């Protein structure tokens, strides 16, 4: 409603769901320091961390330079 669409994967947080937004490998049985899903960016793979929120969220992202 009113353009408040949330990503189906991250539910609007913009964070990678595999590493919980840390960018680090959270699986003990997988070698490497970076999360394999986001490659260390800590951003959601579906929306790329660009969450479409309400007008306040859009304003804050614009002010942050995103």
C-alpha positions, 0 to 999 in steps of 0.5 A, a space after each residue: 500500500 502506498 508503495 510500501 513493497 518489501 523484498 520477498 527474501 529479506 522482508 525489507 531489511 536489505 540484509 543478506 539472509 545467509 549471513 544475517 547481514 554480516 558479510 562473513 561466513 557463518 557456516 563452519 563446514 565451508 572454507 573461506 571468510 566471506 559469505 558465499 551468498 553475498 560475497 561479503 557485501 552483506 546485502 540481500 541477493 534479491 533486491 541488492 539491499 535496495 529496499 523499496 520502502 515508504 517515503 521516509 525510507 526513500 528520503 533517508 536513502 537519498 540523503 545517504 547518497 544511495 
